[in-house]
Amino acid sequence: MDTLDGSREGSVDTGGPTREFLTLLMRAILASRFFVGPEDSKHLSLDSIGLNRGTYVTIGKMIAICIVHGGVGPHVFSARLLCQLTGEPAPPVDVMEIDDEELRSQILRIQQASSILEVHAAIASAASNLALLGSLTVIRTMSDRDEVVESALKFYSDNRLHVPLQQLRQGLECLGVLQAAVGSTAFRRLFSGGPPAPLTAEQVMNMFAINYSVRGSSRRSEEERAVGYWRDWLIDVEGGDAVLVVEDTENRVTLNQLLMFVTGADRVPPLGFPGEPTINFLHTVTVFPEANTCAMILKLPLHNTFESFSDSMISGIIQSPCFGYA
């Protein structure tokens, strides 16, 4: 980047931009059409175009790189998907795992039918979908009904995803990630188990070292006031009470967003950060907070009231989604 005098400004990534990029990449992967299901329990979906292009291999490699180079895991793979990847026996398929609403409704109707006549009617209405799944057959007994339901669920959740799963495994073998997941319970938590518990104000307070000016100086007095505001503000953020109203719209931030603003990661990596996050102070005329995600330095603005401090913190974080500058 050129500076005002025409010289070149050096740029070194010592971790912050990498963590931020990999965190955003993981979010995009999990929000893509290649995964379906609730936010805390994602299943693999079938995308035939992506399959032909080998996209599942690429996705596996990207996840592996996110884990190894950023400590950023998906965390929200379903128990079934994790078993499918590691080769362990998967739990029985629940009909609610079917993401296709029409098929789920049809299978539920078959499953809940209480007589052969009701089963026949339900099978007839689902005939086209059952034929695609290879589960359309003559029903003579209720046991036949159960077999149809079981085979349809198994094919939809397992068999039709065989090749996409092979591709995803191939990608995850990059850098030995899949092998580590098979042999380590701790490593598996990067894939499954749901998002970690939200950060608490106390955790964030204890996470940061504070660089004060010399005791007794006028700067030190301003800094101690800012730290008092900072601690009260963290408690308000944790409780959802830190609010900035703009044009009748309430704006809030979370402690995880704050961590992302300072470090480039929205959660503490499994092995921790490479250093200790630090608080410095902005003694210049600056309204908003600033952050250096590489050095993990948060620069707090100095305000005369808690209200203006809170508003500046919320506004600064909301307006700076990338690389930590307001």
Disulfide bonds with the S-S distance in Angstrom:
none
